[in-house]
């Protein structure tokens, strides 16, 4: 068999990080690289758990309300 040719365009940025994590974890375990302990700003929930979509909808409504209230303090409005 022939050896696979080197990729002329290796992955960069986030793709390279994920590729490195997959390669490093391939021999150890078969887990999702996004669940690594060094990933920042990620809530580690149980497998298969998803937050309710209502949290995002509520956050949008609250932030929109705050923006509208702040705009009411801008002079020159109608």
Order of alpha helices (4+ residues) and beta strands (2+ residues): alpha-alpha
